[in-house]
C-alpha cells in the first residue's frame, strides 16, 4: 500500500510504534503496508484502521490526505474484500463523502464573526455555567431525572450515548444539583488513562474503586493494605455515613473503557447493605460500546445486566432549531438574527451517515444521525465563520453545506 507507506514515513512512525498503538505485532503492520493484507478478524482490522487514522490526524495530516491513505488496491483475496468493505462500503463513494466524524473537529467563532453577527461571546464554547445553560428536551429531561433518582434513592444506572451528545453535561448538572443541598456524597474514581485492557492503558479495578470510596466518604483515613481489610473498612465507613443520613453515589465516566471483570465486580459494590438499606448507588456514563458490553446477550455480565437500568441519549433531530434558539438566548441573541429558516433542515440532512452493520458477511446499511450538541456546535460555528468571508448577513442552508465540505 504505497500511500500508507509514504504517510507513515512522513508521520515519522515505524512499524513497531504503530503495532504498539494498535495492539498488534509489527509483522501484522508489515503485511498491511507491504502487501495490503489486513488482519483476518474484522474487529482487529477496524481497530488497526482507526488507530492509523487517529495517528495521522494527531500528526497534522489533513482529512483530505487521510481519505486516500487506503485507496491503493491491495492484494487479492480476503484482504481485497476487507479493504473494499472498510474504504467504500457496499457502493463506491467519493472523497466528498468521507468520514462524517470530520464534523466533530473543534471550531471557535472568529473575532470577525462575533463582530459581524454582534455576538457578545461565543455561545458554543465554555457555555455551561449554571443549570439554565442546559438545553432540555423530553429525552434529556428523562435521563436527567433517572440520574437524580438513582443518586437519591439508589440503584444502578447506565447512561449510553455517542461522543458529543451531552453526557458530561448531565454529569455536571447532577453534581451541581447535589451541591445545592442534597445529602449525597459523590464518588468519582479517576479514569485518566483507563482502558479495558492493560495492554492499552490501565484497567480500573475493584481495589481502585474501594480506595476511591474510602477517600471520598472518609477523607484522610489511611487505606488498609490487605484487600479484604480494605473492603471491610469501606463497608464500615459507608454504614457509619449512612447512619447519620448520608447517601452515596459512585459515578464512573468513560465507563465504556471498563474491563469486563470490573463490570462484574460492580454487582458486589451495589449489594453493600446495612440491613435492608443499600449503601451505594452506581451511575455509569459511557459511549455506545458500554451498551454492547452490557448487552443481555453477554453472559459474562448477566448479573450486572439484570440489576442495571440503561438509558440512552438520542440525537437532537427534532430539536435543532430549539437547541440553537436556546444557545443564542443564553447570550441575549435572537435566532433570526443569525440563521435562516432553512438551516435546521440542512443541519439534519448534513449530519447523517450511512453505517454498515451485520455479522458473518451479512451487512445491512442504515442511516445514523449525528445531530448531537458537539457536532451542531462545530458545524454552525464553521458556517458562521464562512458567512463572514463572503459577507452573508445570515447563515443559510448553502453555507451549512459548504461548511461540511470545507468549501
C-alpha positions as CSV (number, residue, x, y, z in Angstrom):
1,X,0.0,0.0,0.0
2,X,2.1,2.8,-1.4
3,X,0.0,5.7,0.1
4,X,0.0,4.2,3.6
5,X,3.8,3.5,3.4
6,X,4.5,7.1,2.4
7,X,2.1,8.6,5.0
8,X,3.7,6.6,7.8
9,X,7.2,7.7,6.8
10,X,6.0,11.3,6.6
11,X,4.4,10.9,10.1
12,X,7.7,9.5,11.5
13,X,6.0,6.3,12.6
14,X,7.7,2.9,12.2
15,X,6.0,-0.5,12.3
16,X,6.9,-1.2,15.9
17,X,5.4,2.1,17.2
18,X,2.2,1.6,15.1
19,X,1.9,-2.0,16.3
20,X,2.1,-0.9,20.0
21,X,-0.6,1.7,19.4
22,X,-2.9,-0.8,17.7
23,X,-2.0,-3.7,20.0
24,X,-0.8,-5.9,17.1
25,X,2.6,-7.3,16.1
26,X,5.0,-5.4,13.8
27,X,4.5,-8.4,11.4
28,X,0.8,-7.5,11.0
29,X,1.8,-3.9,10.1
30,X,4.3,-5.1,7.6
31,X,1.8,-7.4,5.9
32,X,-0.6,-4.4,5.6
33,X,2.0,-1.9,4.4
34,X,3.9,-4.1,2.1
35,X,1.2,-6.5,0.8
36,X,-2.1,-4.8,1.5
37,X,-3.2,-7.7,3.8
38,X,-5.5,-6.7,6.6
39,X,-5.8,-8.9,9.8
40,X,-8.2,-11.7,9.3
41,X,-10.7,-10.7,12.1
42,X,-12.9,-7.7,11.3
43,X,-12.6,-6.3,14.8
44,X,-8.8,-6.2,14.6
45,X,-8.8,-4.7,11.1
46,X,-11.2,-2.0,12.2
47,X,-9.1,-1.2,15.2
48,X,-6.0,-1.0,13.1
49,X,-7.6,1.3,10.6
50,X,-8.9,3.6,13.3
51,X,-5.5,3.7,15.0
52,X,-3.8,4.7,11.8
53,X,-6.3,7.5,11.1
54,X,-6.1,8.8,14.6
55,X,-2.3,8.8,14.4
56,X,-2.2,10.7,11.1
57,X,-4.7,13.3,12.5
58,X,-2.6,13.8,15.6
59,X,0.5,14.4,13.4
60,X,-1.2,17.1,11.4
61,X,-2.4,15.3,8.3
62,X,-5.4,16.9,6.5
63,X,-8.7,15.0,6.3
64,X,-8.3,15.0,2.5
65,X,-5.0,13.2,2.7
66,X,-6.2,10.7,5.2
67,X,-9.2,10.0,3.0
68,X,-6.9,8.5,0.3
69,X,-4.4,6.8,2.6
70,X,-6.0,3.4,2.0
71,X,-7.2,3.9,-1.6
72,X,-4.5,2.0,-3.4
73,X,-5.8,-1.5,-4.3
74,X,-4.4,-4.3,-2.1
75,X,-3.5,-7.8,-2.8
76,X,-6.2,-10.2,-4.0
77,X,-8.3,-12.5,-1.9
78,X,-9.5,-11.9,1.7
79,X,-7.5,-8.7,2.1
80,X,-9.0,-7.2,-1.0
81,X,-12.6,-7.9,0.3
82,X,-11.8,-6.5,3.7
83,X,-10.2,-3.3,2.4
84,X,-13.1,-2.8,0.0
85,X,-15.6,-3.1,2.8
86,X,-13.7,-0.6,5.0
87,X,-12.9,2.0,2.4
88,X,-16.0,2.1,0.2
89,X,-18.8,0.0,1.8
90,X,-21.4,-1.7,-0.5
91,X,-21.1,1.1,-3.1
92,X,-18.1,3.2,-4.2
93,X,-18.0,6.6,-2.6
94,X,-16.2,9.8,-3.5
95,X,-13.9,11.7,-1.3
96,X,-16.7,14.3,-0.9
97,X,-18.4,11.7,1.3
98,X,-15.5,11.0,3.6
99,X,-15.9,10.1,7.3
100,X,-18.7,12.3,8.7
101,X,-16.9,12.4,12.1
102,X,-14.8,15.1,10.5
103,X,-17.7,17.4,11.7
104,X,-16.7,16.8,15.3
105,X,-13.4,18.7,14.8
106,X,-13.4,21.7,17.1
107,X,-14.0,25.2,15.7
108,X,-14.1,28.5,17.5
109,X,-16.1,31.5,16.4
110,X,-13.7,34.0,15.0
111,X,-13.4,37.6,16.2
112,X,-14.7,38.8,12.8
113,X,-17.7,36.5,13.1
114,X,-18.5,37.8,16.5
115,X,-18.4,41.4,15.3
116,X,-20.3,40.5,12.1
117,X,-23.2,38.9,14.0
118,X,-22.8,41.2,17.0
119,X,-22.4,38.2,19.4
120,X,-21.1,39.3,22.8
121,X,-19.4,36.0,23.4
122,X,-19.1,32.6,21.7
123,X,-22.4,30.8,22.5
124,X,-20.9,27.4,21.6
125,X,-17.8,27.1,23.7
126,X,-17.4,27.1,27.6
127,X,-21.1,27.7,27.6
128,X,-22.1,25.7,30.7
129,X,-22.0,27.8,33.8
130,X,-25.3,27.0,35.5
131,X,-28.4,24.8,35.2
132,X,-30.2,27.3,33.0
133,X,-27.5,26.8,30.3
134,X,-28.5,23.1,29.9
135,X,-30.8,22.6,26.9
136,X,-33.6,20.2,27.9
137,X,-35.9,18.0,25.7
138,X,-38.2,15.3,27.0
139,X,-35.5,12.8,26.3
140,X,-32.8,14.8,28.2
141,X,-35.3,15.5,31.0
142,X,-36.0,11.8,31.4
143,X,-32.3,10.9,31.6
144,X,-31.6,13.7,34.0
145,X,-34.4,12.6,36.2
146,X,-33.2,9.0,36.1
147,X,-29.7,10.1,37.2
148,X,-31.1,12.2,40.1
149,X,-33.5,9.5,41.2
150,X,-30.6,6.9,41.2
151,X,-28.3,9.2,43.2
152,X,-31.1,10.0,45.7
153,X,-32.9,6.7,46.1
154,X,-30.3,4.1,45.0
155,X,-30.0,1.7,42.1
156,X,-27.6,1.1,39.2
157,X,-27.9,3.1,36.0
158,X,-26.0,3.2,32.7
159,X,-26.2,6.3,30.5
160,X,-25.2,5.4,27.0
161,X,-24.8,7.7,24.0
162,X,-22.4,8.8,21.2
163,X,-19.5,11.1,21.8
164,X,-20.5,14.8,21.9
165,X,-24.1,14.1,22.9
166,X,-24.0,15.8,26.3
167,X,-23.3,13.0,28.7
168,X,-20.7,15.0,30.6
169,X,-23.0,18.0,30.8
170,X,-25.6,15.9,32.5
171,X,-23.0,14.6,34.9
172,X,-22.1,18.2,35.8
173,X,-25.7,19.0,36.1
174,X,-26.2,16.2,38.5
175,X,-23.3,17.2,40.7
176,X,-24.5,20.9,40.7
177,X,-27.9,19.7,41.8
178,X,-26.3,17.6,44.6
179,X,-24.2,20.6,45.7
180,X,-27.3,22.7,46.2
181,X,-28.1,20.8,49.4
182,X,-28.7,17.1,48.7
183,X,-27.1,14.9,51.4
184,X,-25.3,12.8,48.9
185,X,-21.6,12.0,48.7
186,X,-20.3,11.8,45.2
187,X,-17.5,9.2,44.5
188,X,-15.7,9.6,41.2
189,X,-12.7,7.4,40.6
190,X,-10.0,8.9,38.3
191,X,-10.3,7.5,34.8
192,X,-7.3,9.2,33.3
193,X,-5.6,6.5,31.2
194,X,-8.3,3.9,31.9
195,X,-8.7,1.2,29.3
196,X,-10.4,-2.2,29.3
197,X,-7.0,-3.9,28.9
198,X,-3.6,-3.3,30.5
199,X,-2.1,-3.6,27.0
200,X,-3.7,-0.3,26.0
201,X,-3.7,1.5,29.3
202,X,-4.5,1.0,33.0
203,X,-7.6,-1.0,33.8
204,X,-9.7,0.3,36.7
205,X,-10.0,-2.4,39.3
206,X,-12.2,-3.2,42.2
207,X,-9.4,-2.2,44.6
208,X,-9.2,1.2,42.9
209,X,-12.9,1.8,43.4
210,X,-12.7,0.7,47.0
211,X,-9.9,3.3,47.6
212,X,-11.9,6.0,45.9
213,X,-14.9,5.3,48.1
214,X,-12.9,5.5,51.3
215,X,-11.1,8.7,50.2
216,X,-14.4,10.4,49.3
217,X,-16.5,9.3,52.3
218,X,-13.8,9.5,55.0
219,X,-11.0,11.8,53.6
220,X,-7.8,11.5,55.5
221,X,-8.4,8.0,56.7
222,X,-5.4,5.7,55.8
223,X,-6.2,2.8,53.5
224,X,-5.6,-0.7,54.9
225,X,-3.1,-2.7,52.9
226,X,-4.9,-6.0,52.5
227,X,-7.7,-6.1,50.0
228,X,-10.1,-7.9,52.4
229,X,-9.3,-5.5,55.2
230,X,-9.8,-2.5,52.9
231,X,-13.2,-3.9,51.7
232,X,-14.3,-4.2,55.3
233,X,-13.0,-0.7,56.0
234,X,-15.0,0.7,53.1
235,X,-18.2,-1.2,54.2
236,X,-18.0,0.1,57.7
237,X,-17.3,3.7,56.6
238,X,-20.4,3.5,54.3
239,X,-22.5,2.2,57.2
240,X,-21.3,4.9,59.6
241,X,-22.0,7.6,57.0
242,X,-25.5,6.2,56.2
243,X,-26.4,6.2,59.9
244,X,-26.0,10.0,60.0
245,X,-28.2,10.4,57.0
246,X,-25.7,10.5,54.1
247,X,-26.3,8.8,50.8
248,X,-23.5,7.8,48.4
249,X,-23.3,7.6,44.6
250,X,-20.5,6.1,42.6
251,X,-20.1,7.9,39.2
252,X,-17.8,6.4,36.6
253,X,-17.4,8.4,33.4
254,X,-15.9,6.9,30.2
255,X,-17.4,3.6,31.5
256,X,-17.2,2.1,28.0
257,X,-13.5,1.6,28.9
258,X,-14.2,-0.5,32.0
259,X,-12.8,-4.0,31.9
260,X,-15.4,-6.8,31.9
261,X,-14.2,-8.2,35.3
262,X,-14.6,-4.8,36.8
263,X,-18.1,-4.5,35.5
264,X,-18.9,-7.9,37.1
265,X,-17.5,-6.7,40.4
266,X,-19.8,-3.7,40.4
267,X,-22.6,-6.1,41.4
268,X,-20.8,-6.6,44.7
269,X,-20.4,-2.9,45.3
270,X,-24.1,-2.4,44.6
271,X,-25.1,-5.1,47.1
272,X,-23.3,-3.5,50.0
273,X,-26.0,-3.0,52.6
274,X,-26.8,-2.2,56.2
275,X,-29.8,-4.3,56.9
276,X,-32.2,-3.7,54.1
277,X,-30.6,-0.3,53.2
278,X,-28.4,-0.1,50.1
279,X,-25.3,1.9,50.8
280,X,-24.0,2.7,47.3
281,X,-25.8,3.8,44.1
282,X,-23.9,3.4,40.8
283,X,-24.1,5.5,37.7
284,X,-22.1,4.5,34.6
285,X,-21.7,7.0,31.8
286,X,-20.2,5.9,28.5
287,X,-20.3,5.7,24.8
288,X,-22.2,3.1,22.8
289,X,-19.5,0.4,23.5
290,X,-20.9,0.4,27.0
291,X,-24.2,-0.7,25.7
292,X,-22.6,-3.5,23.9
293,X,-20.7,-4.7,27.0
294,X,-23.9,-4.6,29.0
295,X,-25.9,-6.4,26.3
296,X,-28.4,-9.0,27.6
297,X,-26.7,-11.4,25.2
298,X,-23.4,-11.1,27.0
299,X,-23.4,-14.0,29.6
300,X,-20.2,-12.6,31.3
301,X,-22.1,-9.7,32.8
302,X,-25.6,-11.2,33.2
303,X,-25.7,-10.4,36.9
304,X,-25.0,-6.8,36.3
305,X,-27.4,-6.5,33.3
306,X,-30.2,-7.9,35.5
307,X,-29.7,-5.1,38.0
308,X,-28.7,-2.2,35.8
309,X,-31.2,0.1,34.1
310,X,-29.9,1.5,30.7
311,X,-31.0,4.9,29.3
312,X,-29.8,6.4,26.0
313,X,-29.5,9.9,24.9
314,X,-30.8,10.4,21.3
315,X,-29.8,12.9,18.6
316,X,-31.5,16.3,18.6
317,X,-33.1,15.7,15.2
318,X,-36.4,17.2,16.1
319,X,-34.9,19.9,18.3
320,X,-32.2,21.5,16.2
321,X,-33.9,24.9,15.9
322,X,-34.9,24.8,19.6
323,X,-31.3,24.0,20.5
324,X,-29.9,26.9,18.5
325,X,-32.5,29.3,19.9
326,X,-31.6,28.2,23.4
327,X,-27.8,28.7,22.8
328,X,-28.3,32.2,21.3
329,X,-30.8,33.2,24.0
330,X,-28.1,32.5,26.6
331,X,-26.0,35.3,25.1
332,X,-29.0,37.6,24.6
333,X,-29.3,37.0,20.8
334,X,-32.2,36.2,18.6
335,X,-32.2,33.1,16.4
336,X,-33.5,35.1,13.3
337,X,-30.5,37.5,13.6
338,X,-28.1,34.7,12.7
339,X,-29.8,31.8,11.0
340,X,-32.2,31.5,8.0
341,X,-35.3,29.3,8.1
342,X,-33.7,26.6,6.0
343,X,-30.8,26.0,8.4
344,X,-32.3,23.3,10.7
345,X,-33.3,21.1,7.8
346,X,-29.8,21.5,6.2
347,X,-28.2,20.5,9.5
348,X,-30.3,17.4,9.8
349,X,-29.5,16.4,6.2
350,X,-25.8,17.0,6.5
351,X,-25.3,15.4,9.9
352,X,-26.2,12.0,8.7
353,X,-24.1,9.0,7.7
354,X,-24.7,5.5,6.4
355,X,-23.3,2.7,8.5
356,X,-23.0,-0.9,7.6
357,X,-23.9,-3.4,10.3
358,X,-24.1,-7.2,10.5
359,X,-22.3,-10.4,11.1
360,X,-20.9,-13.3,9.2
361,X,-20.8,-11.5,5.9
362,X,-24.4,-10.2,6.1
363,X,-24.1,-6.4,6.2
364,X,-27.1,-4.0,6.3
365,X,-26.8,-0.3,5.6
366,X,-28.8,2.1,7.8
367,X,-28.9,5.8,8.3
368,X,-27.5,7.3,11.5
369,X,-28.0,10.8,12.7
370,X,-25.0,12.8,14.2
371,X,-27.2,15.7,15.4
372,X,-25.5,15.8,18.8
373,X,-24.7,19.1,20.5
374,X,-21.0,19.0,19.9
375,X,-21.4,18.3,16.2
376,X,-24.0,21.0,15.8
377,X,-21.8,23.5,17.7
378,X,-18.8,22.9,15.5
379,X,-20.9,22.9,12.2
380,X,-22.7,26.1,12.8
381,X,-19.6,27.8,14.1
382,X,-17.8,26.9,10.9
383,X,-20.8,28.1,8.9
384,X,-20.8,31.5,10.8
385,X,-17.1,31.9,10.1
386,X,-17.7,31.1,6.4
387,X,-20.6,33.7,6.3
388,X,-18.2,36.5,7.2
389,X,-15.8,35.6,4.4
390,X,-18.5,36.1,1.8
391,X,-20.3,38.9,3.6
392,X,-23.6,36.9,4.0
393,X,-26.0,38.6,6.5
394,X,-27.1,35.2,7.8
395,X,-26.2,31.6,7.8
396,X,-28.3,29.6,5.3
397,X,-28.5,26.1,4.0
398,X,-25.9,26.7,1.3
399,X,-23.4,27.8,4.0
400,X,-24.1,24.8,6.1
401,X,-23.4,22.5,3.1
402,X,-20.2,24.5,2.3
403,X,-19.1,24.2,6.0
404,X,-19.5,20.4,5.8
405,X,-17.5,20.1,2.6
406,X,-14.9,22.7,3.6
407,X,-15.6,24.8,0.6
